[in-house]
């Protein structure tokens, strides 16, 4: 059987992802995945069920029926819920007592991409080991594992699915509070939350200004959402809003704009929620979980409150796993994935925004004061995209030597992080230290070298090419931590 870290042809840090209608994000692979995952979860005597949701990408119309056919062929009943946020699918998987949940989304990527995320009956993303077993089934002969004609699954649509999630999101907001008197701009990225997010905010009393709520299958994340907040910032200032909320295509991540148009990232949001929950004696485990990407300033802020920052590799699935290991109920990523296990099993941008809004209401101060909890160290990040067919330069000796030199130059008060993305053919280069000019110079020099070596198509010393798919998902080549 394949291990969790080898022979992974399809799964990355967040399910399967790729260009729509091209392998592995094509109907044939989706059909086979449905058959294999259905076979894996179709155990025991009860009638088995899978929940399938999606965002607003055009390719969802192709992948949804292919998955449905695969699961039905494996003898599983299929519940279709249409466009809903990723955390809604995780929630519905648990509340409907389904054996499996599936979300069709490539998150913050453009419409040309799509992805398949799988959740177990507990609403948690599958482990590396489970994904490896499903991949092994996909590689084998499934013909004899499929259901007999009389045992085929049925498909149905759950019409009240949006309402269920709306009520669950509203329940996360303190009952004694109201958003009355607050003006909120919400950018739904023309994605999965385009209906539910404005509804939740309005029903809680806010004056809501909505943008990114006209999906056409092609405009998801296009010049909008958490990765492109310029329009949100403009509207916040134009409409004199108290807060701007930017979600991504599947609404599992969050960025904010304060009333002055200043962006608030995931690290600041984590710090805000941690402080609020600690004051209310709600924070568990005396710790917050974040990834290697989170700013050192967050770590220092938490230490000042007597809290630990538990770091893990990039990927909200790994954040959730560490949260369970150390017994804490708050974790997330600088990119805006926020996991609050009191309410959700995976990242939820809308519920994260509601926690921030609750603090705004309680403290009665503007977002520019409430949301700035610490002074971040200068940090610079560049993404180096692979040319088609190029070999990753991460194992190149010259690259390794350059990273070691950069680490030495930054010293113990800074750090360098170079890693391969687990969801796209990209290398992330990040540096952090007190000297901003040195940080920017370090990142640009390393990124330029990576581009040069990738274009040169240099083979690693082992004589075997290391592609982005073969690198351990979220794997870190080099990380110098601060004492």
C-alpha angles and dihedrals in degrees: 000000000000116000123235093259103038137063092018103156098163116016123079131169092303110028123279120332137174148118112316117257091013123097126302091020096053134108094257093056091043091052092050092046090053090051094047097043090043090052091047095051098034096094131131132029102288127094108268125225138194127193117214123194133166145186124240102279117132091233090063088079088061100041099042096063091042091055090043091055091049095050094043089050089054090054099257125134112233125219113197117202103170124216110002135138119274092247089055090059091050090049094047092048089061099038093049091046089236121168093224141013126206128195120191106208143113090209110217096359122111122269093265089072130064137177144197120226121187128207127192125226089274091060092249125127113258119266124247089255093054092048090050091053091050090050090052090053091049089054093052136068108288097174095093093043097060125102125271115251093261092050100053116132126251129227126221137165124239103217098187095051095111091051092052092055093044091056092046091052093048090050089062090064115085108265094222092058134077135193091220110137095025123110112210129186113206124191111197095185090234083281144117097309096051092116106026101047098056089043093054093048093047094047089052089058106263127140097239128207109189129201131168092037100121106082118183099175093260106056102063109136090355107146089330143074132050095322095050107034099158094107091046091053091049092052094046091057095038094051094036091236124180094224141003121215121199119189128183129235096286096028096236093120134053141203123179137206119207121219090272093055096255115145118240114203133204095270093058091045091052090050091050095049092043091053093047094047092045090054091050091046090242100117112101131209096016087259146091122211120223136153134258088267096065117110121260086232089069091053092051092047092053092046088055088061093046093256130131126229108218110201127205136170119284117285130080089237089064091046090055092048092052091047089058092045095054097033101241129137103211130066142133151138135274087243089067105265104142122186117194104176092195086071110014143025095214139025114309119183096186096051089045089054090050090056090054092047090052090058091048090054094045096047097038092214130122120270091246088067100034098046099048102082101153142009107252121221114245106276128177128192130188128180117216111202120209119242111236110282095004121140117240110255095210093109095044112123093224091053092049091049091049091052092049090051091049091051091051092049094052092047128196092317093065143036144212123215123188118173142154116247114244094210106044140018094272138117116215117215117192134169131180133187143125093269107074096190091053091048093053092045092049094051095045092049093050093045091050091051092049091052091049094049093045091052091047088057091222116187115229118248091261089066091239125104116241109212126193088253092056095050113097105264109265088359116170118223095186135003128168110193127205119251 
